[in-house]
Amino acid sequence: MKDYLVSNIQPNSFFTKALLLDKAFIITAPEMPFSPELSEILEKWSFKTVYSDGEQSDVPDLGTGIDDGASAISQQSDAEKLEKAEEFYTNFLSFTEILFTKATVSSDLDQKEVTDRVKDMIEYIKEDRRFLMRVLKKIEPAKNKNYLATHSVRSTIIAIIIGSYLKLPNHRLLELGVAAIVHEVGMLKLPASIYLNDKPLNASEQKAIVTHPVLGYSMLKSLDFPLPICLAALEHHERENSTGYPRRLTSDKISLYSKIISVACSYEALSSKRPHKEEKDGYTGMLELLKNEGKQYDDTVVKALVLSLSIYPIGLYVLLSNNMKGQVVDVNPENPRFPIVQIFGETSPDGRVLTMQTSQDTLTIVRPLTRAEIDT
């Protein structure tokens, strides 16, 4: 594999083979240009060198060969695992909704119960995080329901994945997970008409919203939650460049749990539908966090997010080099550079849904697709 200095790559040029970051994750496929924006992001992040088995070219390589025998996973096994992951996610979400209802009514949270459920989540992520990530894309947040529970559960899953990549010891990973699931409890002390509003907030409503980290901290502290968990609730809206709230902390004063939850929440918000906005695809969400406009997020934490979920996250809708549409459903355990894609509207000779392993020599990802493009 050849090394390429980012500064020497011609803007809007192509590579005849996939261009890789850290020799592990795809930055561009042969059909995608190396844009000036991408170059700026890499240099900003101090990625001086990228890698490829191919050569630079002025035009894209549109090869369309497919390995008809490439079937990387058992459909029956996948279907069972996906069903199990969906059941686990749904049960955890139901638990969180009940937890938040109790917290709203009685200002009470059962710390042991929360800790036990988060332990289960950590174990599940260690075993089958790929299927759990597919479920996040499959199950859209229900309309006309409190999105806080959904947001908290999804952010918790992402935060635990980041924490695992950063190799946090088990006891700290557990604290991080508990902090993530309860980080928004302060919102429950505000009128629902404010935090469930799908219209722009007025000045008084905005002032009320910025109090929720303090309300959450006070509630958790009164219930004797560990201080690191209380601080995570207090600081999850703080930013590296000191533009956050409520205390406008600088980077060195923000706790690690807060930094991780901040990134997890931001990615979850970017890639999920809200009453007032449409979701962005996971690829676009990753790029936005990579840009790190105004240096809001901790670079190490953002890198951990990108490298643990990859540039093409599970659940992403994609256009393939054979002009077929599909969805990233798994990583290739033998080569994480090339995800496994389920092809829409195609079946294998035995009648199963067609699943293909992408490869730099056969089937490649051209670009992400929106939900609207999938439906047309």
NUVO-87764 format. One record per residue (C-alpha): x, y, z; residue in one letter. Coordinates in steps of 0.02 Angstrom, whole numbers, plus 50000, padded with zeros to 5 digits. Example, Ala and Ser with C-alpha at 12.3 -4.5 7.8 and 13.67 -1.06 7.14 Angstrom:
2
506154977550390a506844994750357s
END
This chain:
376
500005000050000m500675017249952k500805032650061d500115049149996y500445066050076l498795075250092v499635091550041s500205083749876n498505076849822i497725086549679q496015093949728p494515084749654n495625070749589s495155052349603f496075036749659f495925020549561t495775011049726k494985015849891a495885029649988l496115025050171l496325033850337l497525025650462d497635010650344k495945004950408a494475015750357f493895021550187i493945040350153i493465039749969t492955026149848a493645026349669p492065035249610e492205049249740m493315064649716p494605070049844f493765086849878s494625102549945p493445101450095e494055083950137l495865089550119s495535103950239e494745092350367i496205079950361l497515093550379e496535101650520k496555084950611w498415082850580s498175068050463f499675071450352k499695054750261t498355043650183v498505026750098y497945017849940s498385003249828d497865014049681g498505028849583e497895046749566q496815050049416s495855064549338d494315053549308v493395040849417p493645022149396d491895015049367l492244996449375g490654985949401t491274968249430g490364958249565i490864942249650d489244932149638d489884920249769g490204933649900a489024930050043s489814935150208a488464930850333i487074918350360s485384926550325q484474915650450q485754919350584s485694937950545d483804938250551a483804930250722e485144941950789k484264957250719l482624951750799e483504949050964k484344966150953a482684974450914e481874966051064e483314971351177f483254989251115y481364990451132t481404983651309n482794995451360f481855010151285l480265005051379s481265004151540f481955021651509t480235028951470e479565021951634i481115028051726l480865045751658f479005045551701t479415041151881k480745054651886a479505067451822t478165062851947v479175059152103s480935065952067s481595048552105d482815037352011l483285019852069d485175020252052q485405001452071k484074997751942e484865009851818v486595002651850t485994984751824d485144989051659r486674998351596v487744983051639k486594972951525d486804986051388m488704985551400i488704966551386e487534967051238y488604979951148i490144969251175k489254954351097e488194961750957d488444980350935r488324978950745r486544972650754f486094985350886l486714999350772m485624992450631r484124993250747v484455011750782l484225015150597k482765003150577k481695009750719i481295028050698e480815038350852p478925037550871a477975053250827k477085063050963n478115054651099k479385061651219n481005060651119y482085062351276l482015043851316a482445038951137t483845051751128h484555045951295s484545027451248v485325030351077r486625042251149s487035029351283t487365015851153i488525027451056i489395033751214a489755015851271i490465011551099i491605026851109i492115022651288g492505004751236s493605010951093y494515022251217l494795006651324k493965013251480l494045000351621p492414991551659n491965001851813h492215018151717r491265011651566l489825007851684l489875025351758e489905032651582l488385022351532g487395027551686v487885045751659a487315044751477a485605037351516i485225050651649v486125065651576h484495074151520e483465071551678v483525090251713g482395092851562m481045083151653l480935097151781k480425109451645l478685111051568p478525098151428a477855111951316s479615119251313i480725104351277y479475095951161l479155111851064n479345109850876d479425128650848k480815141450884p480925145451070l480635163051132n481885171751246a481115165951410s480985147851347e482805148151294q483315154151467k482325139851543a483145126951430i484915131951480v484495128251662t484205109651633h486025104251663p485985112551834v484295104951873l484935087751824g486515089651928y485515094952081s484295080552063m485635067252041l486685074352184k485165074052300s484925055652256l486755051752300d487325047352124f489235047252111p489995064252078l490695059851905p488925055551849i488225071651922c489585081751835l489205073351668a487405079451681a488025096851726l489345098151589e488655088951437h488285105551349h489995112951386e491125114951234r493005113951208e493065132151149n492155138151307s490575143051212t489485130151302g488365131551453y487995133151597p489755138051655r490685141151490r492075129351546l493705127651451t494285110751384s495415106551532d493975108551655k492705097551566i492605079451626s492955064951507l491195057951527y490495074951477s491615075751323k491065058351267i489215061551299i489335078151207s489985069651050v488785054951065a487295066651086c487815077650941s488015062850823y486345055550881e485485072250853a486245074350680l485715056950624s483965056350702s482335064350651k481615077750765r479925086650758p480785102050686h482065094050570k482465079450457e483895067650500e485545067450406k486355051450349d487715044050459g489085048150332y488595066650330t488465066850519g490215059650533m490915072850415l490075086950512e490855080950674l492535078850586l492455097050533k492265101450718n491715119150676e492385131350804g493305117250892k491795112650997q492225094451029y493715084851095d494735078550946d495175062051028t493345058251065v492775062750889v494145051750815k493575037550928a491795039550863l492355039350681v493565024950700l492375014150803s490875016450688l491845020150526s491495033150394i490095022150324y489115017650482p487985002450496i486235007350442g486845019450307l485915018950140y487125018449994v487275018549804l488425004949741l489585004549591s488364992749501n487025006449517n486044996049644m485435003249809k485714995249977g486054997150162q487634994350262v487154980050378v488794973950450d490664975850449v491774962850371n492634954650520p494144950150412e494334967250331n493444982150412p493814993250262r492404985550160f490684984650242p489364971750203i487854978750109v486104971750090q485474974749913i483704981449899f482504971949787g483714957849748e483724939849805t484994925949797s484624909649701p483914901749859d482674916049881g483544925250022r483864943950026v485474947049931l486914952550043t488594957149968m490304960950038q491034976449959t492804975549894s494044987449816q494154975949664d492304972049638t490854980949723l491164998049799t490135011849881i489885026949770v488985038349893r487705038650034p485845039849992l484445048850080t482855040050134r481915049249995a483115042149865e482825024549931i480945026549914d480995032249733t
END
